[in-house]
């Protein structure tokens, strides 16, 4: 028995934020029913498809293990199907702006009237308590609002704000969303109470980014500017080797001393300002710069052999395309080759967390558009 077996989630979320959260719960056995418009959700169009239109690569990952029903909620008969599905559910989750979901007749009070103990989750761009409550939000918008687009300029000196090249705000907020749904389910198991849950992207991602970058602005008045200096150090990057690049993390003062010994440059640290622990700590950017001057003397493999023998955190800088060949991930079964019912052989990522109660970590397939419409309508229409 999978750990969330018996939990039913009606999922009216779109794109990545909400679907990423519910995908994690589907992996754990929840019955996630994805409500889609007749044209399907955006991830169906992200990447190419192999056999069937609307079965793009991102959809194959972020909507795996779910059931798909196509409904046009502006049609009374389809809205009634959704109401009947909600009556069977533990959780109703959506990312529609509050006024729009209210016009459709699926605000919190509307849904609570259908199922009094429902967990009603609103995955919003912005909290409904602030002046931006009605604004639309996507990953780019949240990266801009949280100062994330200012980080690369601080590192490389190019003043143009830039996005971090990942849907990081969506995925981080989705992780908070999955946590929120699980906490609400635990509360319901203990008390029998449903509740309204709000998961605002801006708050989630600001919390994530500012954990280290709030830094001296924790204090009032601030002791200094925001930003964790080590993360913003232009010299703290993968170091060049004779044949590639290598990450080395000399994370303690003892490791800094040992690294320079192994690089045959211990004398560099014998002079001011590097000849005391505080001096080294305060001048790490110069130390990183010197490491980058020394690492080209050997190949990546030679450095790895030397540094792993001395218990250094070290890793060659892989290209994104190399990750599917990573020897450690191969050994752990992270990537699984699976035969999809309509798309043939596909590669999927196993759920990363391991539970002794569910060691096999089985995962399901992404549905075709509306694959389960008829069956689900028959179920609720009796």
C-alpha positions in Angstrom: 0.0 0.0 0.0 1.4 3.4 -1.0 1.6 5.9 1.8 -1.1 8.4 0.5 -3.3 5.7 -1.0 -7.0 6.7 -0.3 -6.3 10.4 -0.4 -8.1 12.1 -3.3 -7.0 15.5 -4.6 -8.9 17.6 -7.2 -6.2 19.5 -9.0 -7.3 22.7 -10.8 -3.7 24.1 -11.0 -1.8 24.8 -14.2 1.7 25.3 -15.5 4.4 24.2 -12.9 3.8 25.6 -9.4 0.7 23.6 -8.6 1.3 20.5 -10.8 4.8 20.1 -9.3 3.3 20.0 -5.8 0.5 17.5 -6.7 3.0 15.4 -8.7 5.0 14.8 -5.5 1.8 13.6 -3.8 0.8 11.5 -6.7 4.2 9.8 -6.5 3.3 8.9 -2.9 0.0 7.3 -3.9 -2.6 10.1 -3.8 -5.4 9.9 -6.4 -4.8 13.2 -8.2 -7.5 14.2 -10.6 -6.3 16.9 -12.9 -9.0 19.2 -14.3 -8.0 20.4 -17.7 -9.5 22.8 -20.3 -10.2 21.3 -23.8 -6.9 22.6 -25.0 -4.9 21.1 -22.1 -2.4 22.5 -19.6 0.7 24.4 -20.7 3.3 21.6 -19.8 1.7 19.5 -22.5 3.3 21.9 -25.0 6.7 22.2 -23.3 9.2 20.1 -25.4 8.5 17.8 -28.3 6.3 14.8 -28.3 7.0 11.3 -29.5 3.7 9.7 -30.5 0.7 11.8 -29.3 0.2 15.6 -29.5 -0.1 17.3 -26.1 2.3 14.8 -24.5 5.4 17.0 -24.2 8.3 16.1 -22.0 7.6 18.4 -19.1 4.0 17.1 -18.9 5.3 13.5 -18.9 7.2 14.4 -15.7 5.1 17.0 -13.8 1.8 15.3 -14.4 2.8 11.7 -14.0 0.6 9.4 -11.9 -2.5 11.7 -12.3 -5.9 11.2 -14.0 -7.0 13.7 -16.5 -10.6 15.0 -17.0 -11.5 17.7 -19.5 -14.1 20.2 -18.2 -15.2 23.6 -19.4 -16.2 25.2 -16.1 -18.2 27.9 -17.9 -20.6 25.2 -18.9 -23.1 24.4 -16.1 -23.0 20.7 -16.8 -19.2 20.6 -16.5 -19.3 22.7 -13.4 -21.7 20.3 -11.8 -19.3 17.4 -12.6 -16.6 19.3 -10.7 -18.9 19.8 -7.7 -19.6 16.1 -7.6 -15.9 15.3 -7.8 -15.2 17.7 -4.9 -17.8 15.9 -2.8 -15.6 12.8 -3.0 -12.3 14.5 -2.3 -10.0 15.3 0.6 -8.3 18.3 -1.1 -9.3 20.8 -3.7 -6.4 22.9 -5.0 -6.3 25.6 -7.6 -4.2 28.5 -8.8 -6.9 30.7 -10.2 -7.0 34.3 -9.0 -9.5 34.7 -6.1 -12.1 36.9 -8.0 -12.1 34.6 -11.0 -12.6 31.4 -9.0 -15.4 33.1 -7.2 -17.1 34.0 -10.5 -16.9 30.3 -11.4 -18.6 29.4 -8.2 -15.7 27.6 -6.5 -14.6 30.0 -3.8 -13.8 28.6 -0.4 -17.3 29.0 1.0 -18.8 27.5 -2.2 -16.6 24.5 -1.9 -17.0 24.2 1.8 -20.8 24.0 1.3 -20.2 21.0 -0.9 -17.7 19.2 1.4 -17.6 20.7 4.9 -14.3 19.1 5.8 -12.5 19.9 2.5 -8.9 21.1 2.5 -9.2 24.1 0.1 -5.8 25.2 -1.1 -5.2 28.4 -3.1 -1.8 28.4 -4.8 -1.6 32.2 -5.4 1.0 34.5 -6.9 0.5 37.0 -4.1 -1.2 36.7 -0.7 -4.7 38.0 -0.6 -3.8 40.2 2.3 -1.6 42.5 0.2 -2.1 45.2 -2.5 -0.9 42.9 -5.2 -3.6 40.3 -4.5 -5.2 40.5 -7.9 -2.0 40.6 -9.9 -1.1 37.7 -12.2 2.2 36.0 -11.4 4.6 33.6 -13.1 8.1 32.5 -12.3 9.7 35.5 -14.0 7.6 37.9 -12.1 8.5 36.4 -8.7 12.2 36.2 -9.6 12.0 40.0 -10.3 10.0 40.8 -7.1 12.4 38.9 -4.8 15.6 40.5 -6.2 16.7 37.2 -7.7 17.3 38.9 -11.0 19.9 41.2 -9.3 22.1 38.3 -8.2 24.0 37.4 -11.4 24.9 41.1 -11.9 26.4 41.2 -8.4 28.6 38.3 -9.3 29.8 39.1 -12.8 29.5 42.9 -13.0 27.1 42.9 -15.9 24.5 45.4 -14.7 21.6 43.9 -16.7 19.1 42.1 -14.4 18.8 38.4 -15.5 16.6 35.4 -14.6 18.1 32.4 -12.9 17.9 29.8 -15.8 15.4 27.5 -14.1 11.7 27.7 -13.1 13.1 27.9 -9.6 10.3 30.1 -8.1 7.6 27.7 -9.4 9.4 24.6 -8.1 10.3 26.0 -4.7 6.8 27.3 -4.2 5.4 24.0 -5.3 7.6 22.3 -2.7 6.1 24.6 0.0 2.7 23.8 -1.5 3.2 20.0 -1.1 4.3 20.5 2.5 1.2 22.7 3.1 -1.2 20.1 1.8 0.4 17.3 3.9 0.3 19.5 7.1 -3.4 20.2 6.4 -4.1 16.5 5.9 -2.3 15.7 9.2 -4.5 18.3 11.0 -7.6 16.9 9.4 -6.6 13.3 10.6 -6.2 14.6 14.1 -9.2 16.9 14.3 -11.6 16.1 11.5 -11.3 19.7 10.4 -10.8 21.0 6.9 -9.5 24.5 6.3 -8.5 27.1 3.8 -4.8 27.1 2.9 -3.0 29.9 1.0 0.3 29.3 -0.6 1.6 32.6 -2.1 4.5 32.3 -4.5 6.0 35.7 -3.5 6.2 34.9 0.2 7.4 31.3 -0.4 10.2 32.3 -2.7 11.2 35.4 -0.7 11.5 33.1 2.3 13.7 30.7 0.3 16.0 33.3 -1.2 16.4 35.5 1.9 17.4 32.6 4.2 21.0 33.5 3.5 20.7 36.7 1.5 18.9 38.7 4.2 22.2 38.5 6.0 22.9 41.8 7.9 19.4 43.2 7.2 18.1 40.8 9.9 19.0 43.6 12.3 17.3 47.0 12.6 18.9 49.2 11.7 20.7 47.0 9.2 24.4 46.3 9.8 25.1 46.1 6.1 23.7 45.4 2.7 21.8 42.2 1.9 23.5 39.3 0.2 25.6 36.4 1.4 29.1 37.4 0.3 30.4 33.9 -0.5 27.5 33.3 -2.9 28.2 36.6 -4.6 32.0 36.3 -4.9 33.0 36.3 -8.6 36.0 34.1 -7.8 33.9 31.5 -6.1 33.1 29.5 -9.2 34.1 26.1 -10.7 37.9 26.3 -11.0 39.6 25.7 -14.4 41.7 22.5 -14.8 43.9 21.3 -17.6 40.9 19.7 -19.3 37.8 21.1 -17.8 36.4 22.7 -14.6 36.2 21.4 -11.0 34.3 22.4 -7.9 36.4 22.4 -4.7 35.0 23.5 -1.4 37.6 24.2 1.3 34.9 24.7 3.9 37.1 25.1 7.1 40.3 26.9 7.8 42.1 23.6 8.2 40.9 22.6 4.7 42.2 25.9 3.2 45.6 25.2 4.7 45.6 21.6 3.5 44.5 22.6 0.0 47.4 25.0 -0.5 49.7 22.3 0.9 48.4 19.8 -1.7 48.8 22.5 -4.4 52.4 23.1 -3.4 51.7 26.7 -2.6 51.6 26.8 1.2 53.9 29.8 1.2 51.0 31.9 -0.3 49.3 31.7 3.1 52.4 32.5 5.1 52.1 36.2 4.3 49.7 38.9 5.4 46.8 39.1 5.2 46.5 35.3 4.8 48.6 34.3 7.8 45.8 34.1 10.4 42.4 32.4 10.4 40.6 35.7 10.5 42.7 37.1 7.7 42.0 34.1 5.5 38.3 34.3 6.3 38.1 38.0 5.4 40.1 37.6 2.2 38.4 34.5 0.6 37.9 36.2 -2.7 41.7 36.5 -3.1 42.2 32.9 -1.9 39.6 31.7 -4.5 41.4 33.7 -7.1 44.7 32.0 -6.2 43.2 28.5 -6.3 41.9 29.3 -9.8 45.5 30.2 -10.9 46.8 26.8 -9.5 44.2 24.3 -10.7 45.1 24.4 -14.4 48.4 22.6 -13.5 46.6 19.2 -13.4 43.7 17.5 -15.1 40.3 17.2 -13.5 40.8 13.5 -12.8 44.2 14.1 -11.2 42.8 16.7 -8.9 39.8 14.4 -8.0 42.2 11.6 -7.1 44.3 13.9 -4.8 41.4 15.7 -3.2 39.1 12.8 -2.5 42.0 11.0 -0.9 42.1 14.0 1.5 38.3 14.1 2.1 37.7 17.3 0.2 34.2 18.0 -1.2 35.0 18.0 -4.9 33.1 17.5 -8.2 33.7 18.0 -11.9 31.5 20.6 -13.4 29.1 18.6 -15.5 27.2 19.8 -18.6 23.4 19.5 -18.3 23.4 16.9 -21.0 25.8 14.7 -19.0 23.5 14.2 -16.0 21.6 11.3 -17.5 24.9 9.4 -17.6 26.0 10.2 -14.0 27.4 7.0 -12.5 26.1 7.7 -9.0 22.6 8.3 -10.3 22.8 5.2 -12.4 23.8 3.2 -9.4 20.9 4.5 -7.3 18.3 3.9 -10.0 17.4 7.6 -10.2 16.6 7.5 -13.9 14.1 4.8 -14.9 13.4 3.6 -18.4 9.7 2.9 -18.6 7.3 1.8 -21.3 4.5 4.4 -21.5 1.1 3.0 -22.8 1.0 5.4 -25.7 4.4 7.1 -25.9 6.8 4.1 -25.8 10.0 4.2 -23.9 10.5 7.2 -21.7 13.0 8.3 -19.0 11.6 9.3 -15.6 13.2 10.5 -12.4 12.5 8.3 -9.4 11.1 10.1 -6.3 14.3 11.3 -4.5 13.2 10.6 -0.9 13.4 7.0 0.3 10.9 5.5 2.7 11.4 2.1 4.4 7.6 1.7 4.3 7.6 2.1 0.5 11.0 1.0 -0.7 10.1 0.4 -4.4 8.9 4.0 -4.9 6.6 3.1 -7.9 5.6 6.0 -10.2 2.7 6.3 -12.6 2.4 7.5 -16.1 1.2 10.9 -17.3 -2.3 10.8 -18.8 -3.3 11.8 -22.3 -5.6 14.8 -22.5 -9.0 13.8 -21.0 -8.0 10.2 -20.8 -10.2 9.6 -17.7 -13.1 11.9 -18.6 -15.7 9.3 -19.3 -14.8 7.0 -16.4 -14.8 9.9 -13.9 -18.1 11.2 -15.2 -19.6 7.8 -14.9 -18.3 7.5 -11.3 -19.9 10.8 -10.1 -23.1 10.6 -12.1 -23.8 7.2 -10.7 
